Amino acid sequence: MSVRPLKYEHPTNTSGEPSPQKQAYLPPRKKVTIASLHALRQERTPITVLTAYDYPTARAASTHGIDVTLVGDSLAQVCLGYSSTTSLTLDEMLHHCRAVARGTTAPLLVADMPFGSFYAGKEDTVRAAVRMLQEGNVEAVKLEGGSEIAGRVQALTSIGIPVMAHVGLLPQRHTALSGYRVQGRTAQSGRSILHSALALEEAGAFSIVLEAIPSSLAAYITSRLKVPTIGIGAGPGCAGQVLVWDDVMGTWAGHKAKFVRRFGDVKSEVERGVKAYASAVRNGSFPQHEKEGYRMDDGEMEKLLEMEGDREWTWSPPELMSN
């Protein structure tokens, strides 16, 4: 089974391969770089970040103006059916990175380093990150953790691997944190997050995600940093925002976090489409013989039946049933 190939060519994607679609109705977007993200921060233009997990979601992010496409380890739950992000392997992440890279043109392409891939030491961290750039075709990696991983971040940035850091709520450590709880509610814990962010900036991180922390704390951290902050559940005081694709599109059936706003209702459209298809097949209205089928010359069909000794076989297309 297959779908028909796309008809046009598109500018080279982040994997270095021609992407097989031309967006004739849109002018080419300028490639987003780390420097352009810093320029957006300086201009106080909010940065848009959205997760993507495959070619279609990457194409949507590229086509509709997203600045940074993130191959989030949330794919463990929304794509692979795992109960948490900690089950995701590096090989599984690489598979999805390659698909997203094929659909990414203008956005900066970042991917999460999976749970455990950067814990054993600097050498293992570098080895895993190199695989993500070489095999996954991403442009930067994202690491969850505070000042305790600053050495690993520096090991990557010192050899030219761009790093987006992630502080506050750390989903990869949800068990140790007793669930997905808001972080930084006290002065001491808020100060700890601030100092982690400063240490990660010092280690060379080009941007820092702030997850599930009070808005005032996020705004203060943003004011103290020179690099852009990207908020998720951190209020409007960050330099940009990120959400998970399935939360944005309304396709995630699990818990809806307080900070999530659903900007689409794709779930309802999927339900409508699947039910309509199944109904059309069952009532015989799909496929229609002339409109959605192919013809064989009557003479050729007669020859086939004669070859097979089945000259008595006949077939009449079913009558179109009304809905």
Steps between C-alpha positions, in 0.01 A plus 500: 500500500617851427385851428594675180825702509489875532540677168738786570838575644564706811823663622745272678392396848716465812599145408669633185251319276256662257161520669237386250248780520484856373298762684422717201268728694761608758827686454804309628561551870842602618677229698469546876837495675617541857599856412152577369347365824718742695390778265135417567569521872668837459203623295260362764333290233376179667662182370270219391598139572286197419570129527492274195543126476479409131510638147143643493531686830843630398356624170223681686748673732719599205213626287311697761768717658638314802848617604628184672382146439567274799505122468381460856540186705127539559480283187542211746145561619319662208649284222628178655251445782751490786386616841784751535797647314747284693418196284618665178829368359760687300438283195127575513574871527736484202232338285262789567773763464575381149134524400467850644824612335366396160205734550686794658624795295497840672461423872799425718479126572562393860448159659482374858779273616310201640506394863831337589683601184705769677523367857801267499759768429628758256626246247164323481325837474720607209462163328118511524482864388722433200267217396204737523670749269651247258228234491199705607592807291397743774679830553502518879419286803302570816599371843286495815677582824645770720850607595594134553509449121686824420819304440329282241352805330843660485648180359256528211513874439881503514511277192230691313186304585226754579305431820159615615473450877186419701437588867204512737277197467706218350263237355784246469523515882126496573529203735766667712289818501188306612317583182465792262496774761559872470856587605650814654213605725730587792783753508759225550378276218454802273856608568622149423330509158641848432854391583463187290393713206797732550739204521360348181529834320860521616555147365398622156129422467349719226150489649332367814155345536317594821228247582221526755636778720323814629465776241678759712797269553519425128492871417778569751717217366441630148620845607816353652599293197658613176358203306134456404272314738223279365207452731262211540271565791725791599284798409533782246827644629722259305666579167292231330256216550490129423212253501458137404342444158227272636403754765479779242293290259276345764594141417645401839245300698691514827511762774484862382749711693390843624738679264373322187275683256350298217521698179349230279249218525665238284373220723140571399594515132685169526198341666269638232726384217557148631131443573396638160750276321391188686135580435558560128681169461230309686206655313667456163528869410881480491662448260281617211558293186547783249620785721749312719586191296695406187361353179617202297401476136202262472676309224808446714285375788328258266840371383608447862186304579548290191861427601381391842205299367260721692296647214180475702632730777323834524518795734283805540622794709285549812243772480593813691312497827364823638624609842 
